């Protein structure tokens, strides 16, 4: 009976030592916050930049061989055909 319990007790001891060691390690380590963090934060612009979106849409239409609307309709049709 003692021989069956010995491996379990050794494993339990290893787990306890690891648990205590990791607990001490994480308690002693601190996270330092960058003192310049407030300079990285900026307010969000409340106006929406439609000029940038218009330029992006024109570039997409000029450079892609298939417009996004056509692509989505093709993919939608192909998906419906494979489901049936």
N, CA, C and O atoms as a GROMACS GRO file, in nm:
protein
  336
    1UNK      N    1   0.082  -0.119   0.000
    1UNK     CA    2   0.000   0.000   0.000
    1UNK      C    3   0.086   0.125   0.000
    1UNK      O    4   0.053   0.223  -0.067
    2UNK      N    5   0.196   0.122   0.075
    2UNK     CA    6   0.284   0.238   0.080
    2UNK      C    7   0.351   0.263  -0.055
    2UNK      O    8   0.376   0.378  -0.091
    3UNK      N    9   0.379   0.157  -0.130
    3UNK     CA   10   0.445   0.173  -0.260
    3UNK      C   11   0.353   0.240  -0.361
    3UNK      O   12   0.401   0.310  -0.450
    4UNK      N   13   0.224   0.222  -0.350
    4UNK     CA   14   0.130   0.284  -0.442
    4UNK      C   15   0.116   0.433  -0.414
    4UNK      O   16   0.092   0.511  -0.506
    5UNK      N   17   0.129   0.474  -0.291
    5UNK     CA   18   0.110   0.613  -0.252
    5UNK      C   19   0.236   0.697  -0.274
    5UNK      O   20   0.227   0.819  -0.286
    6UNK      N   21   0.353   0.634  -0.280
    6UNK     CA   22   0.478   0.709  -0.291
    6UNK      C   23   0.486   0.792  -0.419
    6UNK      O   24   0.522   0.910  -0.409
    7UNK      N   25   0.456   0.740  -0.538
    7UNK     CA   26   0.462   0.826  -0.658
    7UNK      C   27   0.363   0.941  -0.652
    7UNK      O   28   0.392   1.051  -0.700
    8UNK      N   29   0.247   0.917  -0.594
    8UNK     CA   30   0.147   1.022  -0.584
    8UNK      C   31   0.196   1.132  -0.491
    8UNK      O   32   0.179   1.251  -0.520
    9UNK      N   33   0.258   1.095  -0.380
    9UNK     CA   34   0.310   1.195  -0.287
    9UNK      C   35   0.425   1.274  -0.348
    9UNK      O   36   0.436   1.395  -0.325
   10UNK      N   37   0.511   1.209  -0.423
   10UNK     CA   38   0.622   1.279  -0.489
   10UNK      C   39   0.568   1.378  -0.591
   10UNK      O   40   0.614   1.492  -0.599
   11UNK      N   41   0.470   1.336  -0.670
   11UNK     CA   42   0.409   1.426  -0.768
   11UNK      C   43   0.340   1.543  -0.699
   11UNK      O   44   0.349   1.656  -0.746
   12UNK      N   45   0.272   1.518  -0.590
   12UNK     CA   46   0.207   1.623  -0.513
   12UNK      C   47   0.310   1.722  -0.458
   12UNK      O   48   0.285   1.842  -0.459
   13UNK      N   49   0.423   1.673  -0.411
   13UNK     CA   50   0.529   1.760  -0.360
   13UNK      C   51   0.585   1.849  -0.472
   13UNK      O   52   0.608   1.968  -0.451
   14UNK      N   53   0.605   1.791  -0.590
   14UNK     CA   54   0.656   1.869  -0.704
   14UNK      C   55   0.558   1.978  -0.742
   14UNK      O   56   0.598   2.091  -0.768
   15UNK      N   57   0.430   1.945  -0.746
   15UNK     CA   58   0.328   2.044  -0.782
   15UNK      C   59   0.324   2.155  -0.678
   15UNK      O   60   0.314   2.272  -0.715
   16UNK      N   61   0.330   2.121  -0.551
   16UNK     CA   62   0.327   2.222  -0.445
   16UNK      C   63   0.447   2.315  -0.453
   16UNK      O   64   0.432   2.437  -0.440
   17UNK      N   65   0.565   2.260  -0.474
   17UNK     CA   66   0.686   2.343  -0.484
   17UNK      C   67   0.678   2.435  -0.606
   17UNK      O   68   0.714   2.552  -0.597
   18UNK      N   69   0.630   2.383  -0.719
   18UNK     CA   70   0.616   2.466  -0.838
   18UNK      C   71   0.512   2.576  -0.815
   18UNK      O   72   0.533   2.690  -0.856
   19UNK      N   73   0.402   2.543  -0.750
   19UNK     CA   74   0.296   2.639  -0.723
   19UNK      C   75   0.348   2.752  -0.634
   19UNK      O   76   0.325   2.869  -0.663
   20UNK      N   77   0.417   2.717  -0.528
   20UNK     CA   78   0.472   2.817  -0.436
   20UNK      C   79   0.578   2.901  -0.506
   20UNK      O   80   0.580   3.023  -0.490
   21UNK      N   81   0.665   2.837  -0.583
   21UNK     CA   82   0.770   2.910  -0.654
   21UNK      C   83   0.713   3.010  -0.755
   21UNK      O   84   0.758   3.124  -0.762
   22UNK      N   85   0.615   2.966  -0.831
   22UNK     CA   86   0.553   3.058  -0.929
   22UNK      C   87   0.476   3.169  -0.859
   22UNK      O   88   0.474   3.282  -0.907
   23UNK      N   89   0.413   3.138  -0.746
   23UNK     CA   90   0.343   3.241  -0.671
   23UNK      C   91   0.437   3.349  -0.621
   23UNK      O   92   0.406   3.468  -0.630
   24UNK      N   93   0.551   3.308  -0.569
   24UNK     CA   94   0.651   3.405  -0.522
   24UNK      C   95   0.706   3.486  -0.639
   24UNK      O   96   0.726   3.606  -0.627
   25UNK      N   97   0.731   3.420  -0.752
   25UNK     CA   98   0.786   3.489  -0.869
   25UNK      C   99   0.688   3.597  -0.919
   25UNK      O  100   0.729   3.710  -0.943
   26UNK      N  101   0.562   3.561  -0.934
   26UNK     CA  102   0.466   3.657  -0.987
   26UNK      C  103   0.434   3.768  -0.888
   26UNK      O  104   0.399   3.878  -0.930
   27UNK      N  105   0.444   3.743  -0.760
   27UNK     CA  106   0.424   3.848  -0.661
   27UNK      C  107   0.539   3.948  -0.662
   27UNK      O  108   0.519   4.067  -0.639
   28UNK      N  109   0.660   3.899  -0.691
   28UNK     CA  110   0.776   3.988  -0.687
   28UNK      C  111   0.794   4.068  -0.816
   28UNK      O  112   0.856   4.174  -0.814
   29UNK      N  113   0.740   4.018  -0.927
   29UNK     CA  114   0.756   4.091  -1.053
   29UNK      C  115   0.649   4.198  -1.064
   29UNK      O  116   0.532   4.174  -1.031
   30UNK      N  117   0.689   4.315  -1.109
   30UNK     CA  118   0.598   4.427  -1.125
   30UNK      C  119   0.594   4.470  -1.270
   30UNK      O  120   0.692   4.455  -1.343
   31UNK      N  121   0.484   4.524  -1.310
   31UNK     CA  122   0.468   4.578  -1.444
   31UNK      C  123   0.489   4.728  -1.437
   31UNK      O  124   0.413   4.799  -1.371
   32UNK      N  125   0.590   4.776  -1.505
   32UNK     CA  126   0.617   4.919  -1.506
   32UNK      C  127   0.541   4.985  -1.620
   32UNK      O  128   0.552   4.943  -1.736
   33UNK      N  129   0.466   5.086  -1.588
   33UNK     CA  130   0.391   5.160  -1.689
   33UNK      C  131   0.479   5.273  -1.739
   33UNK      O  132   0.543   5.344  -1.661
   34UNK      N  133   0.482   5.289  -1.870
   34UNK     CA  134   0.562   5.394  -1.932
   34UNK      C  135   0.514   5.531  -1.884
   34UNK      O  136   0.395   5.562  -1.896
   35UNK      N  137   0.604   5.613  -1.830
   35UNK     CA  138   0.562   5.746  -1.782
   35UNK      C  139   0.514   5.837  -1.895
   35UNK      O  140   0.444   5.935  -1.869
   36UNK      N  141   0.551   5.808  -2.018
   36UNK     CA  142   0.509   5.890  -2.132
   36UNK      C  143   0.381   5.836  -2.196
   36UNK      O  144   0.347   5.876  -2.307
   37UNK      N  145   0.311   5.748  -2.129
   37UNK     CA  146   0.192   5.685  -2.188
   37UNK      C  147   0.085   5.787  -2.222
   37UNK      O  148   0.014   5.770  -2.320
   38UNK      N  149   0.072   5.891  -2.143
   38UNK     CA  150  -0.032   5.990  -2.172
   38UNK      C  151  -0.003   6.066  -2.301
   38UNK      O  152  -0.095   6.115  -2.366
   39UNK      N  153   0.124   6.076  -2.338
   39UNK     CA  154   0.155   6.146  -2.463
   39UNK      C  155   0.118   6.062  -2.585
   39UNK      O  156   0.103   6.116  -2.695
   40UNK      N  157   0.102   5.929  -2.567
   40UNK     CA  158   0.063   5.843  -2.678
   40UNK      C  159  -0.087   5.846  -2.703
   40UNK      O  160  -0.132   5.811  -2.812
   41UNK      N  161  -0.163   5.885  -2.605
   41UNK     CA  162  -0.308   5.885  -2.618
   41UNK      C  163  -0.355   6.016  -2.681
   41UNK      O  164  -0.314   6.125  -2.640
   42UNK      N  165  -0.439   6.004  -2.778
   42UNK     CA  166  -0.496   6.120  -2.845
   42UNK      C  167  -0.647   6.101  -2.854
   42UNK      O  168  -0.698   5.988  -2.855
   43UNK      N  169  -0.716   6.210  -2.859
   43UNK     CA  170  -0.860   6.203  -2.876
   43UNK      C  171  -0.896   6.158  -3.016
   43UNK      O  172  -0.821   6.182  -3.111
   44UNK      N  173  -1.009   6.093  -3.028
   44UNK     CA  174  -1.056   6.047  -3.158
   44UNK      C  175  -1.126   6.162  -3.228
   44UNK      O  176  -1.206   6.233  -3.167
   45UNK      N  177  -1.096   6.178  -3.354
   45UNK     CA  178  -1.158   6.284  -3.433
   45UNK      C  179  -1.306   6.251  -3.452
   45UNK      O  180  -1.338   6.145  -3.506
   46UNK      N  181  -1.397   6.338  -3.410
   46UNK     CA  182  -1.539   6.306  -3.420
   46UNK      C  183  -1.596   6.315  -3.561
   46UNK      O  184  -1.706   6.267  -3.585
   47UNK      N  185  -1.522   6.375  -3.656
   47UNK     CA  186  -1.571   6.383  -3.793
   47UNK      C  187  -1.517   6.266  -3.874
   47UNK      O  188  -1.404   6.222  -3.852
   48UNK      N  189  -1.596   6.216  -3.965
   48UNK     CA  190  -1.559   6.101  -4.046
   48UNK      C  191  -1.496   6.150  -4.177
   48UNK      O  192  -1.551   6.237  -4.244
   49UNK      N  193  -1.381   6.094  -4.212
   49UNK     CA  194  -1.307   6.137  -4.330
   49UNK      C  195  -1.361   6.068  -4.455
   49UNK      O  196  -1.317   5.959  -4.491
   50UNK      N  197  -1.458   6.132  -4.520
   50UNK     CA  198  -1.516   6.072  -4.640
   50UNK      C  199  -1.426   6.090  -4.761
   50UNK      O  200  -1.435   6.013  -4.857
   51UNK      N  201  -1.339   6.189  -4.758
   51UNK     CA  202  -1.246   6.210  -4.869
   51UNK      C  203  -1.152   6.091  -4.882
   51UNK      O  204  -1.128   6.041  -4.992
   52UNK      N  205  -1.100   6.045  -4.770
   52UNK     CA  206  -1.010   5.929  -4.772
   52UNK      C  207  -1.081   5.804  -4.820
   52UNK      O  208  -1.023   5.724  -4.894
   53UNK      N  209  -1.207   5.786  -4.779
   53UNK     CA  210  -1.282   5.670  -4.826
   53UNK      C  211  -1.310   5.677  -4.975
   53UNK      O  212  -1.307   5.575  -5.044
   54UNK      N  213  -1.338   5.795  -5.025
   54UNK     CA  214  -1.363   5.812  -5.168
   54UNK      C  215  -1.237   5.780  -5.248
   54UNK      O  216  -1.244   5.711  -5.350
   55UNK      N  217  -1.122   5.828  -5.202
   55UNK     CA  218  -0.995   5.798  -5.269
   55UNK      C  219  -0.967   5.648  -5.268
   55UNK      O  220  -0.922   5.592  -5.368
   56UNK      N  221  -0.994   5.583  -5.156
   56UNK     CA  222  -0.972   5.440  -5.146
   56UNK      C  223  -1.064   5.363  -5.241
   56UNK      O  224  -1.021   5.268  -5.305
   57UNK      N  225  -1.189   5.405  -5.251
   57UNK     CA  226  -1.284   5.339  -5.340
   57UNK      C  227  -1.239   5.353  -5.484
   57UNK      O  228  -1.248   5.257  -5.561
   58UNK      N  229  -1.191   5.472  -5.524
   58UNK     CA  230  -1.144   5.493  -5.660
   58UNK      C  231  -1.023   5.406  -5.691
   58UNK      O  232  -1.014   5.349  -5.799
   59UNK      N  233  -0.930   5.396  -5.596
   59UNK     CA  234  -0.811   5.312  -5.617
   59UNK      C  235  -0.850   5.165  -5.632
   59UNK      O  236  -0.795   5.094  -5.715
   60UNK      N  237  -0.946   5.121  -5.551
   60UNK     CA  238  -0.991   4.982  -5.560
   60UNK      C  239  -1.054   4.956  -5.695
   60UNK      O  240  -1.027   4.853  -5.757
   61UNK      N  241  -1.138   5.048  -5.740
   61UNK     CA  242  -1.204   5.028  -5.870
   61UNK      C  243  -1.105   5.031  -5.985
   61UNK      O  244  -1.125   4.961  -6.084
   62UNK      N  245  -0.999   5.110  -5.974
   62UNK     CA  246  -0.899   5.119  -6.080
   62UNK      C  247  -0.808   4.997  -6.083
   62UNK      O  248  -0.770   4.951  -6.190
   63UNK      N  249  -0.771   4.945  -5.967
   63UNK     CA  250  -0.666   4.845  -5.960
   63UNK      C  251  -0.713   4.700  -5.953
   63UNK      O  252  -0.638   4.610  -5.991
   64UNK      N  253  -0.834   4.675  -5.907
   64UNK     CA  254  -0.879   4.537  -5.897
   64UNK      C  255  -0.944   4.493  -6.027
   64UNK      O  256  -1.015   4.571  -6.090
   65UNK      N  257  -0.922   4.368  -6.068
   65UNK     CA  258  -0.983   4.321  -6.193
   65UNK      C  259  -1.134   4.304  -6.183
   65UNK      O  260  -1.204   4.313  -6.284
   66UNK      N  261  -1.185   4.281  -6.063
   66UNK     CA  262  -1.329   4.264  -6.040
   66UNK      C  263  -1.366   4.357  -5.926
   66UNK      O  264  -1.296   4.363  -5.825
   67UNK      N  265  -1.476   4.428  -5.942
   67UNK     CA  266  -1.517   4.519  -5.835
   67UNK      C  267  -1.559   4.437  -5.712
   67UNK      O  268  -1.602   4.322  -5.726
   68UNK      N  269  -1.548   4.494  -5.594
   68UNK     CA  270  -1.586   4.420  -5.473
   68UNK      C  271  -1.731   4.374  -5.474
   68UNK      O  272  -1.761   4.265  -5.425
   69UNK      N  273  -1.823   4.454  -5.529
   69UNK     CA  274  -1.963   4.414  -5.535
   69UNK      C  275  -1.981   4.291  -5.624
   69UNK      O  276  -2.054   4.198  -5.590
   70UNK      N  277  -1.913   4.290  -5.740
   70UNK     CA  278  -1.921   4.175  -5.829
   70UNK      C  279  -1.861   4.051  -5.764
   70UNK      O  280  -1.916   3.941  -5.774
   71UNK      N  281  -1.748   4.071  -5.696
   71UNK     CA  282  -1.680   3.960  -5.630
   71UNK      C  283  -1.770   3.896  -5.526
   71UNK      O  284  -1.783   3.774  -5.520
   72UNK      N  285  -1.834   3.980  -5.443
   72UNK     CA  286  -1.921   3.927  -5.339
   72UNK      C  287  -2.042   3.856  -5.397
   72UNK      O  288  -2.087   3.755  -5.343
   73UNK      N  289  -2.095   3.908  -5.508
   73UNK     CA  290  -2.209   3.840  -5.569
   73UNK      C  291  -2.166   3.706  -5.630
   73UNK      O  292  -2.242   3.609  -5.622
   74UNK      N  293  -2.047   3.699  -5.689
   74UNK     CA  294  -1.996   3.573  -5.745
   74UNK      C  295  -1.975   3.471  -5.634
   74UNK      O  296  -2.014   3.355  -5.646
   75UNK      N  297  -1.912   3.516  -5.526
   75UNK     CA  298  -1.886   3.427  -5.413
   75UNK      C  299  -2.017   3.380  -5.351
   75UNK      O  300  -2.031   3.264  -5.313
   76UNK      N  301  -2.114   3.472  -5.340
   76UNK     CA  302  -2.244   3.434  -5.284
   76UNK      C  303  -2.313   3.331  -5.368
   76UNK      O  304  -2.372   3.237  -5.314
   77UNK      N  305  -2.308   3.346  -5.500
   77UNK     CA  306  -2.371   3.249  -5.590
   77UNK      C  307  -2.300   3.114  -5.581
   77UNK      O  308  -2.365   3.010  -5.578
   78UNK      N  309  -2.165   3.116  -5.576
   78UNK     CA  310  -2.090   2.991  -5.567
   78UNK      C  311  -2.117   2.922  -5.436
   78UNK      O  312  -2.123   2.799  -5.432
   79UNK      N  313  -2.133   2.996  -5.329
   79UNK     CA  314  -2.161   2.937  -5.198
   79UNK      C  315  -2.298   2.873  -5.198
   79UNK      O  316  -2.316   2.764  -5.145
   80UNK      N  317  -2.396   2.942  -5.258
   80UNK     CA  318  -2.531   2.886  -5.263
   80UNK      C  319  -2.536   2.760  -5.348
   80UNK      O  320  -2.609   2.666  -5.316
   81UNK      N  321  -2.458   2.757  -5.458
   81UNK     CA  322  -2.456   2.640  -5.544
   81UNK      C  323  -2.392   2.520  -5.476
   81UNK      O  324  -2.437   2.407  -5.495
   82UNK      N  325  -2.288   2.543  -5.395
   82UNK     CA  326  -2.223   2.432  -5.327
   82UNK      C  327  -2.307   2.382  -5.210
   82UNK      O  328  -2.293   2.266  -5.170
   83UNK      N  329  -2.393   2.465  -5.155
   83UNK     CA  330  -2.478   2.421  -5.044
   83UNK      C  331  -2.594   2.337  -5.094
   83UNK      O  332  -2.646   2.253  -5.021
   84UNK      N  333  -2.634   2.358  -5.217
   84UNK     CA  334  -2.748   2.281  -5.271
   84UNK      C  335  -2.702   2.153  -5.326
   84UNK      O  336  -2.783   2.074  -5.376
   0.00000   0.00000   0.00000
